[in-house]
Amino acid sequence: MRQTILVLCCFLSLSNILQAQTSGTVKGYAIDTINNSPLSKASVSLLRAQDSILIKFTRAKENGYFELNNIKTGKFILLVSYPKYADFVDQFSTDSTKLIKDYGKINLTDKGRLLSEIIIKGNRAAMKIKGDTLEFDPKAFKIEPNAKVEDLIKQFPGIQIDKDGKITAQGETVTKVLVDGEEFFGDDPTLVTKNLRADMVDKVQLYDKKSDQAAFTGIDDGQKTKTLNVKLKEDKKNGHFGKVELGGGTDNFYKGQAMFNKFWDKKKLAAYGILGNTGQVGLGWGDKDKYGQSSYQVTDDGGIYFSNNGNDEFDSWDGQFNGEGIPVTQTGGIHFDNKWNKDKESINVNYKIGDIKLSGNRNDINQQNLSSSSIYNTSDKSFEKNMTKNKLDLAYEIKIDTTLTLKLNVDGLFKNSNSSEAEMRKGTDEQGNQLNNLKQTTTNDVDDKIFNINTLLTKRLKKTGRTLSLNLSQSSSDSKSDGYLNSRAEFFTPSVISPDSTKVVDQNKVNNIRNTAFKSNLIYTEPLSKSFTVILNYGFNISNGKADRKSFNQSPNGDYNVLDSIFSNNYELDQTINQLGAIFNYKKNKTIFSFGSKFSGVNFKQYDFYRDSSFNRKFINYMPQINYQYNFKQRESLRLSYNGNSEQPTLEQIQPIPNNQNQLNTILGNPNLDPSFKNSFRGSYYSYKVLSNQYFSVNGSYNFTLNPIISNVVTNDRGQSISQFVNLKNKATTNYYLNSNFGRTIKAIDMNAGIGLSANKNVNYNYINTKLNQTKNSTYSFNLNLSKYKEKKYNFNTSFGPTYNVAEASINENSDSNGWGVNGNFWGSIQLPFKLEISTDGNYQYNGKTQVIQESFERFIWNASVTKKFLKSDNLRVSITGRDLLNQNVGFNRSAFNGNINQSTYTTIQRYFMFSVSWDFSKMGGGEIKQN
């Protein structure tokens, strides 16, 4: 027994000796540099150098001493931090010969006393996660003097901005940019990103903006908008700043821009004016998602949508410039917001007025696939479009007491547009024999009036977590149009030169379309425990839509006063919805989980005034939802969600009237349509590591729609089609997208590098001559991003990579159109002596040949400018700019849908040279613009 105990003691002693030899210690003192005083409770972290994973953690003692024991051999990073002091970061290694790392005194410097000649080793956290929000710290990025918010955002991981200022974050378009959480001119993000100065920004937040009621209750209602919120520094909220720019160029190109901002106390006043024909001025009036002209849809969760797929046969233009044609624009606006009465009341007002004229030409090549053959169509169009808008919106909020808040939103839009278009179209069979010929001219004049009012009343009750909120909204739109259609269609027998039949349409189209919708939603939240809450809601919604469409033929005396009953109809669609729902929400520590469903009883009434017939339906819909979020830590988060909801047919889809805008493709509504049901799955994962500036994100969604509404197309041997909307039974349309980004700083070359992968796929159906056709459209892309900034020397950013497009239709094995492509973008600048700066940017696009389209497309759009800076603060600039130096900016678009392959080329802005002068002025926080 004694021998056994002796052996065991020897073994334990040997084990302790070996452990002592293979583990080490890190120690030192955290000391204030200036006062030489200990920093008690300083945070001391030991991280693994390979991946920045936390190994050990402690806090300094009263005398500043810290010690970390049992450190294995390897490479490590020591991070010592203290509030309001610059971090200390150092990388070291231990091995069998060096088991103790004694730092002695580690001097931390107060950030307020940090001198420019003192160099602190360390990184600043560029990004962190706060609940549903990604927050970017501008101090972690390089900001040049007079740089705009756009220049700052370009550097954020996972965010891209194209040459027109369109922002894409995690694969989704950012449609709203706020300033301090408030609307700033409403719906044009570029008015913020291209005009506010980057050095005024304290932080930038990225999140899915919910409705006001959802934000109050914490429960998702499906209404989300990808949003950037620019938070300003406190010392930048007093003073004024602005910008004036004028330029003139070759081929009569010109631009002018002025913006003035005055911030004082809690008030903001801003005004701007823009004019030009370069296509680079702010035209982003994002009204098309918020304001439609005709088609409305009330979903069973109470959401009201006005779609913009044409308020009549001729007008489908929303007033935005998307690169097609040559624009001439004049826009302006004024913004004011204020808080008073101890921040209990606030107001936000925006008014915008604008006029845009657009003219151009377009050529389309189309392959229309049938079950055993294809029809090839070519068309040439010329168009003139004009639009004038006046838009006003107002938001007022009052905190009646500490528990009761009232918020009122009012907005209105007045719009007049007129357009004219001339088109020549030709259809041939696979042997080149002519099947049809179309010559058509259209003119149209439209007046739109839209008004929305929304009221939200929220009440916090005595028990913590118990709330009551009531949301009331009223929407209305009124669209009146008057247009003329003159069309001549000729149809041929193969191998015969002369047409054997001709159809002529000469009509005056007069449309009067009105929509109103009322929505109410009452929500009560009751905490069942500290971490578990139930949310109950009741909603009552009513909507009414009337579409009076008249077509008049010409009488013998030349007047258009003979009503054509075939192409005329007066139709009304009414919906009444009663909704009940219960959602359960669990929130504890790092986990947020909610689940439940809403149920709605729908009364659906249609009335045809011309036929004096009505059609009534009643049904019950349900809208299940599940949301899960887990925050691993401050910079790592996982989110998963599922939503299901019914989608009602629109007024245009059910109104039984043929649309003869295009004689070769007549569209007919179907009053017997049933609603479809959409299932949506979404997921995302974010991770960011401070020391290596490494980020990783994955975002994806998968949607499938049951009983979808599709088109039923019947095409004869002359290429003339009639299509009608129908429900597809026992099949589901599906789509998914996946977007992933990874990047980090490569210290060896002092460069930021990243890769992006994205994939999306759509599976749709339509009937072609009674045969069901399945169409698959997919896009797969890879891109590599590289960027580097050297203060006062140079700055560049580039992104490039291949894409592969898939377009397949089951109707015809010869209809596949799969092909490779390449896309690339770059921008950069070089600082030269005498305050000269050379900047350049470019875009490369290549679309390869496919089985259907036997010609590839390639263009490289290269822009460059030389700028001379003046004044001490460099805020006066004189520039010479060349746009599209290689003269390759040919408008181009290739698409595939429902078995048809389409390729378009159109006129757009090409090469020009411009001389411009710009002046940025500012007096914020008591000082002028200063060099960083």
KEZA-235212 format. One record per residue (C-alpha): z, x negated, y negated; residue in one letter. Coordinates in steps of 0.001 Angstrom, whole numbers, plus 500000, padded with zeros to 6 digits. Last residue first. Example, Ala and Ser with C-alpha at 12.3 -4.5 7.8 and 13.67 -1.06 7.14 Angstrom:
507140486330501060S507800487700504500A
REM end
This chain:
458224507970433909N456547507998430481Q458125510504428136K457026513936426929I459049514766423833E462764515433423793G465415518058423020G465475519745426397G461751520355426255M459346519422423489K455922519418425011S452259518964424252F449446518314426682D446125517658424971W442754517768426668S439326516582425535V436203517100427589S432740515622428134F430888517209431037M428232516222433538F426541518728435836Y425521519007439465R425508522382441224Q427262525721440794I426192528239443414T423064529861444746T423295531235448249Y422809530333451908T423934532641454673S424016532362458481Q424794535321460719N425195535702464478I425731539223465796N427614540008469020G430339541958467297N430966539161464792F429649535652464182A429749533601460986S428020530794459097R428376530240455355N426582528003452888F426267527600449126G424353524408448407V426387521817446542N424280518762447373Q423558517340443902N424874513861444773L427129513820441699L428527517269442465D430548517321439247R430542514378436854G433373514124434372T433775512207431140I437329512460429905S439383512153426725V443121512514427173R446027513089424824L449365513219426690N449584509497427349D453196509467426054S452609506762423472K449358508260422286L445999508076424029F444668508155427564K441043507390428447K439683509221431463T436748508477433762V435787511267436145S434385511754439631A433129514544441871N431429514297445257W430185517245447295I428844516052450631F426621518468452516R425371518937456051E423847521821457996F422304521679461451S419227523629462462E418598525299465810Q420822528310465233I421107530292468460V422162527678471019Q424005525843468272T423142523006465913K425872521233464046G427858522236460985N428852519345458710Y431003519530455613Q432231516729453358Y434398517331450291N435058514817447556G437486513710444903D437490511043442224T439703509623439509S439219506605437254I441967506007434707E441916503956431538L445089503257429606K443840499885428271F444141498363431755P443171500422434799L445009503096436810Q443122504197439919I442881507784441164S442406509592444451G441080512644446213W439722513158449709F438455515959451889N436774516078455292G435247518628457609N433220518024460764V431409520509462991G430603521114466609W428796524082468122G428888527249470149N426483530118469440S426203532285472521D423601535058472296S421403534030475213N423784535564477758E423447538912476013N426006541712475872I428903539425476806S428980537882473352A430147534324472686E430914532477469466A432861529222469875V433422526779467044N434549523167467421Y436030521280464512T436251517556463786P438544515682461395G439289514595457850F442125514429455333S442468511941452502T445001511220449789N444941508517447134F447086507116444332N446649503885442406Y448291501400440066K451002502773437765K453210503512440776E451528502834444078K450934506018446047Y449566506297449552K448106509097451642S446545509554455069L445897512826456877N444113513189460223L442540516475461233N441916518379464437F440184521722464756S439550524514467230Y437801527717466214T437259530722468442S435188533893468385N434885535950471561K432844539144471531T432998541739474308Q430194544272474459N430526547691476079L427122549234476836K426321552604475236T423470551121473137N425809548427471830I429458549435472069Y431947547207470313N434745544888471344Y436825542108469856N438494538926471147V439631536618468368N440744533008468836K442512530502466648N443343526843467083A444912524257464834S445994520648465128L447177518494462253G447915514793462100I449951512861459593G450228509540457834A452233508417454825N451652504797453868M453815501769453231D451662499613455537I454431498476457886A456652501376456826K454458504081458313I455925507220456755T455818510302458945R453617513164460004G453177516020462450F451503519368461868N450816522257464243S448922525515463803N448320528097466510L446408531322466020Y446002534396468159Y443792537430468391N443433540361470739T441513543621470993T442881545763473773A441106547773476447K441999550886478441N440450553231475838K438433552077472842L438649554479469923N435452555276468042V433866554451464669F430180555312464334Q427040553203464132S423377554123463676I420864551295463967S417152550809463186Q415673547687464756G412363549307465677R413233549459469398D416225551680468665N419802550578467970T422903552619468844V426171551102467660V429659552335468564N432112550555466287S435750549858467135I439135551498466501I441715549996468842P443514551995471573N445906549080472039L445943546178469605T446939542676470645F448476540033468456N449620536473469139Y451105534250466486S451771530571465950G453501528005463858N454508524498464949V456057521971462599S456989518295462736F458221516096459923Y459151512443459742Q460357510889456498N461788508088458698S465254508289457166L465198512003456475V464117513539459737K462420516962459556Y461941519648462194S460374523064462026Y459587525560464804Y457709528811464436S457006531970466405G455206535247465966R454383538124468314F452554541206467020S451778544391468949N449389546825467259K449022550462468248F445895552461467400S445743555861465733P443305558480467031D439816559122465658L438393562638465913N437150562798462293P434498560109463003N432667558520460081G428981557541460249L427419554204459308I423629553875458919T422213550423459641N418507549932458913L418605552460456090Q421269550376454343N423209552346451744Q422758555318454056N426442556050454694N426569559073456984P429355561576456284I432033562750458683P435056561213456857Q437116559533459606I436566555803459060Q436346556034455275E439679557907455126L441395555189457105T442498555429460733P446260555123461307Q447829551925462598E450874552275464851S453543549611464899N455034546897467081G456889543841465874N458057540755467778Y459795537681466385S460736534078467130L462207531454464800R463387527870465520L464962525544462951S465576521861462274E466443520326458909R469930521694458289Q470834521759461960K469860523571465130F469161526682463101N468378529461465576Y466417532551464616Q465563535630466659Y463810538814465574N462990541874467687I461127544977466520Q460109548322467985P457973550757465972M457700554183467564Y455214556961466963N455531560699467581I452529563016467271F451191566008465400K447546566777464763R445629569157462540N441869569526462012F440373571720459345S436993573335458797S435411574859455708D432173572985456484R431718571630452970Y435460571479452247F436289569406455353D440068569304455819Y442111566773457759Q445811567075458523K448061564543460334F451717565454460757N453579562360461928V457049562148463468G458387558647463155S460619556468465274F462033553108464223K463218550457466620S465934547939467346G466636544238467542F468206541511465427S469362537958466190F470618535230463877I472194532146465462T473608528983463893K477190530201463452N477138533940464014K474724536658462969K473910539706465097Y471844542562463654N471217545946465251F468375548084463912I468302551878464010A465439554057462823G464423557531461749L461108558513460131Q459569561730458883N455886561361458018I453493563757456312T449818562842456161Q446958564485454299D443224563690454465L440705565587452340E436914565598452512Y434068566585450216N430727565621451736N427233564649450739S424660562623452673F423344565472454793I423885568061452052S421415566394449665D422108568075446319L419020568435444104V419969567399440544N418457563951440024Y416063564829437207D412399563856437417G410835567281436745N409946567664440423P413602567223441420S415043563874442510Q417585563830445280N421318564006444629F424035562482446830S427633563615446400K430841562051447717R434141563854447096D436843561794448802A440347563192448617K443447561419449896G446972562736450090N450120560995451243S453644562045452137I456511559866453256N460103560589454224F462275557763455497G465634557587457227Y467372554331458031N470306552979460004L471333549325460066I473966548205462586V475957545019462087T477514542421464420F479075539110463346S482385540087461763K482406543346463719S480691546725463687L479461546185460109P477669549319458841E474379549251456938T472793552398455496Y469119552560454514I467274555405452754L463484555057452482N461148557140450369S457383556962450016K454938559014447981F451180558482448223A448285559571446065T444585558914446520N441552560092444560R437846559450445131I435041560846442981N431605559652444018N428200560295442451V425198558755444225K421759559380442659N419058559194445288Q415607557852446108D415386557229449843V412015556585451453V411277556399455172K407956555053456447T406266555306459826S403371553633461647D403499550450459587P400263548437459440S399860545097461247I400188546360464821V401212543763467435S404560545517467972P404725549037466466T406054548878462960F408683550577460804F408725550644456999E411874551244454933A411760552072451214R415016552267449249S416016553366445769N419752553969445496L421279554907442154Y424900554822441024G427748556740439434D431324555936440349S434748557432439784K437887555937441317S441386557328440905D444405555649442454S447993556751442889S451211555240444159S454767556600444058Q457805554733445319S461439555508446113L463867553058447775N467485554024448416L470178551564449438S473652551866450960L475855548985451999T478789548141454287R478983544381454786G482503544044453405T484161547469453255K484333548774449709K480669549802449431L477777547736448109R475190550008446484K471467549442445991T468991551613444050L465312550654444270L462602552341442212T458842551749442571N456012552921440352I452312552341440968N449215553281438940F445524552637439557I442544553658437447K439036552662438471D435723553215436709D432544552296438590V428888551886437557D426272551274440242N422711550065440615T420777549621443828T417333548284444714T415748548245448170Q412745546954450037K413008547061453831L410535545940456518N410703546724460182N409658545589463648L407448542583462947Q406351540691466059N407885537213466257G408080537109470047Q411866537620470056E411519540737467870D411201540809464093T413138542332461198G412439541868457464K414657542449454462R413978542459450711M416929543114448423E417555543899444767A421077544337443425E422657545800440327S426307545953439389S428733547616437060N432492547330436947S435230548948434912N438881548408435693K442190549790434510F445241548621436458L448836549777436334G452271548484437220D455847549732437213V458846548200438975N462417549496438522L465578547929439927K469011549568439892L472166547776441020T475633549068442005L478486546961443382T479604544779440461T478653547489437976D475443548966436582I473596545773437401K470297546487435669I466800545417436659E463469545965434917Y460063544912436252A456848545520434314L453180545219435203D450037545541433113L446408544965434118K443222545360432110N440031544471433935K436357544039433053T433684543500435702M430049542542435730N427704541891438640K424034540881438756E422374540363442131F419388538865443915S418926539280447628K416639537823450295D416859539018453880S415976537785457339T416567539684460551N415975538621464153Y416351541264466849I417575540237470276S416816541283473841S418279542628477063S421625544119476047S421094543811472304L421959540905470027N421346541043466281Q420481537529465068Q420830537209461307N419417534894458652I420663535658455166D419439534444451761N421426534976448558R420631534834444866N422859534727441798G424605536414438927S428263536898438057L429875538181434884K433645538152434541I435897539822431995D439630539587431701G442816541113430425I446289540361431665K449709541725430761Y452960540622432364N456509541862431695V459786540792433343N463088542367432283I466704541582433045S470089543264432724E473513542269434029K472931538645433118D475923538682430751K474281541481428748N470983539607428709W468202538238430912K464647537761429687N461036537671430799D457784537585428867F454201536948429918H450892537141428049I447338537116429312G443803535899428983G440513535862430815T436904535141429916Q434406534381432652T430802533449433227V430091532954436909P427053531494438720I426479532793442242G428631532674445385E431572530304445086G434291532850445831N434585534335442341F436883537349442357Q436049540705440824G436816542806443893D433196543386444926W432622546171447460S430720548582445252D427504550096446520F428233552725449131E431513553818447651D435067552604447305N434236549614449436G436344547752451928N439197547269449495N442158548667451384S444988550579449756F448053550127451922Y451244552161452015I454023551088454374G456242553860455681G456822552395459145D454198554814460389D451463553170458414T450068554949455373V446446553904454893Q444396554149451764Y440725553621451247S439440554057447765S439890551494445063Q442272548954446419G445091547332444552Y447611545112446292K445463543050448632D442380543073446404K444398542476443272D444701538737443727G443311537925440316W442456534343441163G439902533699438461L441646530693436971G438954528315435781V436973526031438043Q433878528214438355G432144526110435711T431107529011433473N433920528972430954G436752530820429289L440511530774429696I443341532062427503G447065531741428035Y450387533090426837A453960532387427861A457388533542426726L460471532781428792K463972533888427805K467329532853429188K468293530601426289D464914529403425120W461652528756426931F458338528738425059K455055528364426892N451559527986425437F448300527798427356M444789527042426216A441603526597428222Q437970526050427437G434977525324429610K431284524656429187Y428055524275431154F424832524578429154N422751522497431583D424758519392430638T428321519563429468G430899520831427038G434673520653427256G437802521915425590L441405521677426796E444687522754425222V448006522548427032K451507523799426574G455174523068426109F458150524603424361H461884524123424243G464825525084426390N464601525578430133K463871521941430961K467535520879430831D468326523337433637E465640521917435867K463070524473436998L462875526174440382K459303526738441581V459204529454444252N456306529307446700L455501532509448598T453860533739451800K454131537505451368T455978539740453796K456276543487454311Q457264543888457968G460569545648457252D462781542664458140D466498543331457837I468711541383455445G469790544584453702T469131543296450174F466065541183451009A464634544084453015A465098546391450021Q463460543961447612D460489543516449938S460345540219451755K458981536920450525K458018534643453402D459362531268452351Y458614528001450584L461014526647447961Q460284524016445321V463069522060443640K464141520757440222D460736520996438555V460203520037434908M458653516674435868D455807518550437605A454514520125434408R453483523793434529L449768524416433989N447733524012437188K450373525189439662T451663528094437586V448435529706436379L446941528709439737T449166531203441577P447402534193439971D449148537426440994D451898538142438512G451670536271435248F454864534445436222F456833536684438582E460452535622438866E462355533559441434G462858530655439041D459073530513438604V457169532324441337L453952531429443166V452328534179445246K449419534268447672T450185531212449794V447551531258452537T448780530613456081E448181527574458337G451617526072457828Q451149526319454052A447717526816452471T447334526782448692I444063527677446966K443665525517443835G439859525575443768D439542522013445130K441771522821448074D445557522610448223I447271521711451493Q450908522061452614I452408520766455889G454221517865454271P454459518135450468F452264515678448560Q449776518251447259K452736520216445881I453391517550443248L449829517374441922D449732521192441783E452959521243439750V451147519282437065K451262515565436319A451901514652432671N453449511316433687P452991510587437400E455235512055440069I455909510257443342K457886512254445868F461529512317447014A462649513482443566K460525516614444031P462966517920446695D461324520482448963F463141523539450338E461986525431453418L463517528912453385T464472531386456106D468053530070456284G468117526927454181K465952524227455745I465571520779454240K462770518662452828M462159515353451081A465567513950451957A465866510780449936R465451507430451646N467554504305451442G467998500727450262K469315500692446708I467579498438444212I469423497680440974I467045496764438129E466768500365436885S470506500738436436L472564503318438356L475404504495436172R474883508247436681G474063507681440319K477486506069440838D476883502929442866T478238502297446361L479461498794447211N479964498150450901I482799495657451204K483051493842454517G480015494776456567Y481490493640459877D479148494163462825K480909493217466042I479187492882469420L476844490005468679K476168487830471740T475738490696474194S473471492547471753D473797494492468523T471120495529466010S471005496352462320F469377498793459877Q471020499500456536D471381502577454332V473787502979451418F473445506308449623D473608506547445827A476828508146444613Y477347511698443265K479145512744446489P479645509826448925Y477278508412451518S477250505610454084V474325505517456525L474214502783459183L471009502565461214I470986501241464783F469140498979467217K470661498329470652G473822497331472473T476437500020472979K478935500929470294I482380501691471677N484000501671468240N483202502849464716L485568501639461964E486094502706458390F488153501365455522Y488029502982452070G491756502456451394N492487506150451985E490436506106455202K486640506329455426A485129509203457360R483619509114460846T480388509722462752F478755508195465801K475393508490467570I473298510715465243L469610510737466225I467369508850463753S464549508491466344D464308504799467243Q466968503544464840A469795505417466585R472088506721463885L475584505741462806L477066507929460089S479860507162457625V480853509862455081S483269508630452388A486690510227452821K488356507783450404S486044505741448205L488116502624447521P488186501192443971S486178498191442798N485775500017439476N482066499256439032I480773499107442599T482991501841444074D484004500672447554I483377501863451120A485030499254453354Y483707497863456640G483469498304460384K480995498490463265V482353497711466731T480770496734470012G480374497647473644S479122495523476558T481836492836476641Q484673495258476116A483289497392478918Q483194494356481199L486821493476480384I487943497061480850N486203497231484222S487775493943485303L491229495263484472S490515498497486303L489334496597489387F492330494229489312C494671497200489090C492933498864492036L493151495701494148V496860495388493393L497476499050494248I495706498657497596T497584495496498393Q500913497198497600R500000500000500000M
REM end
